[in-house]
Amino acid sequence: MMDTDPEFMAILQRQIFGDIFHTADLDDRAREIITIVALATLQTLPQLEAHIHAALNIDVSPVTIRETIYQTAPFIGYPKTLNAIATMNKVFESHEIALPLPSSATTTEDDRFEKGRELQESLYGTEIKGAFASLPAPFNEAIAYHLSATGFGDFETRKDLSVAQRELLIVVILTAHGDVANQLVPHFHGAVKAGNSPEKILAALLQAYPYVGFPRFINAVRIFRETGLLD
């Protein structure tokens, strides 16, 4: 693209690698995993491939990259996550990284629900369980069960990314997803409760902006302001 569209590429590089990189306090590794999770959510696979190469080149570990992509599954669905995994594995193979990578699981079939519920309630209380309690059986319990067992038990309890990192990435995933204000509000609270400062959350949103576009970025910032967490 530099040969065919040099002006556009100059604008892109000036904003991403100049203006944004010098606006907020995030290290290069954090910026790359934020970018990777946004691109995986958006399914912009050629750009995802390039940024996985870039992440490896600055010593982001393969396991960290894998966990970043796995974390998208509860929010974008398995087919899109599989697309991102295929792109990731293609890059890993080109770097002669042996697959499969070491396991990051911390739960078993027997305890995934309990451990997931424990983590979920530490961040969000029993809000979700209460929200679906009035549905007809079995849905009054099944929806909350699936969220606790899968969203938290199978994914968010995994090693190699902290809960704080995962909650920050979830905010980026939802921002890239678009039109999910009802999910962004609790996850902004969850990200702060997990240990992220409001400034770090804003920095992550700004890092995602060139990839998700201004409307989704500014909507997320507006929703964040309305939570009162910036006061």
N, C-alpha and C positions, 0 to 999 in steps of 0.2 A: 504493500500500500504506500510505502514511502516514495516509491518511484512514480506511481500513478496519481496519487493524491497527497502531495507533500504538504499543501496548506492545511488540509484537514488533520493530518497526522501531527503537524506542528501544534495546532490548537489542542488536540487530545493530549499530547505529551506535556504541554505547558500546564494544562489544568491538573491532570492526574499526578504527574511527577514533580510539578513545581508548586502550584498554588495549594493543592490539597495536602500534599506531603509535608508542607511547612506550616499548616494551619493548626494542627492538633498534635498532641503528644501520644503517638502510637509508634511502636517500633516496626521495622520493616516486616518482621515475621507476622505480627498481628495484622498488619495491613494485608498481607497476602492471604491469610486464612479468611479474613472478612471478604476479600474479593472473590476467593474460591467459592465460598458459600453463596454469595450473591449470584455468581455465574451459573452454579449448579442449579439454583432455584429457577433462574431465567431460562435454563437449557440452552445457553449460548456456548455450545460445546467446543468450537474451535478456539474461542477465547479462554475457556476453562482449561483446555489442553496447554495453552501457552503459559497460563499462570501457575499450573502445577509444575511445569518445568522451572519457572522462575522461583517458586517456593523451594523446590529442591536445591536450586543453585544458591540460595541464601541459608541453607541448612535447616529448613523446616523438615522435621522427620516425616518419613512416609506414614507412620502410624498417626501422627497428628493430622496429616492431610486426609487419610482414610476416615478418621473419626469426624472430621469437619464435614465430609460428604455424607457419611452415614447419618449424621444428625438431621439432615434435611428430610429423611424419609417420612416421619410422622406428619410433615407439613406439606410436602409436594407429592406424596404417594410413591409407591415402590417402582412403577415403570420409569418415572423421570430419574429417580435415584439410581436405578440400574443403568440408565444412559450415562450418568455422571461417573458411576463406578467403572464402566467400560472404558471411558475416556481416561480416567485415572490409571487404570491397570495398563493401558497402552503406553502411557508415559513411564510408569514404573518399569515395564519390560524394556523400554528403550534405554533406561538407566541401569539395566541389569540388576534390578531389585527383586529378590526372590519372593515369590508368592506361594501360599498365603502368608500375610504378615502375622506376627504374634497376636494372640487373642487379647482383647480389651474387656471382655465380659466380666462382670462381677456378680451376676445373678444366675440362678438355675431355674429350671422349670418349676421347682417347688417353692422358691421364694421370690420370684420376679414380681408378683403382685404386691406382696407385703413390703418389699424394699422400695418398689416404685411408689406405693402409696405413702410410705414414710417420707420419701424425698418430696413428693408432691405436696403433702400437707405441711411440710416445713417451710415451703415457699408460698403456697396458695391456700392453705387451710382446707376446709371441706366444701369450698364454693362450688366446684364442679358436681360433686355428688348431690348437693342440694338442688342444683339447677335442673337436674333431670329426674328428680324423685317423683314428680307428678306424672311422668309418662306411664303408659300401660306396661305391665310386665310382658316380657322380660327386659324391655328396653330401659326401664327405670333404674336397673342396676347394671345392665350390660355395657352401656355407653361409658359410664364412669369406670367400670372394670377395665375396659380396653385401653382407656387413656392412662390409667395407673399402671397396668401391667406392661403395655407396649411403649407408650410415649415416654414414661419415666423408668419403668423397670427394665425394659430391654435396651433402651437407648441412653437416657440421661444419666443412668448410674454407671455407665462404662468408664473405664480408666482412660488416661492419656490426654483428656481434656478435663479441666475442672468444671464444677457446676457453674461457677461464675463465667467461665469462657463459653460454656454451652448456652447459658441464658443470654449472653450478649449476642452470640451467633443466631439464636432464635429470633431476637429482635430484628436482625438483618434479614433473615429468611422471610419473616412476615412483611417487612417493608418491601422487599423485592416482589413478594407475592401480590401485594396490592389489595385494596378494598377489604381489609380485615381489621378494621378499627376495634371491633369487639374482642379480638384476640390480642391486639397490640397493647391495649390498656393493662390487662393483668400481667402481660409479660414484661412491660416496662417496670412494674412493681416488683416482679420476680427477679429481674436482672439487678435491680438495686438491692433487694434483700439478699441476693446471692453474693454481693460484695462489689458490684460495679458502681463507680461514682457516676452521677449524672453527666459529668464532663466526658467520661470515657464512652458513655452511650452516645452522646452527641458526636464524638469523634468517629465512632463506628458508623453512624448514619452518614456522616460527611464522606467517609471513605467509600461507602457504597453508592453515593450519589451519582458519579459519572456512569455507573453501570445500570442503575435502576431508573435513572431519569429524574428530572426535577419535580414533577408532580408527586410521585410516590415518596421522594425524599421529604419534600416540604409538608406533605400530609402527615408523615410520621413525626416530624418535628412538632407540628401543631398538636397532634394527639399527645405527644410527650409533655408539652407545656400544660395541656389541660388536665393532666394527672396531678399537678401540684408538686411533683417531685423536684422541679427546678426552683421552687420558691425557697 
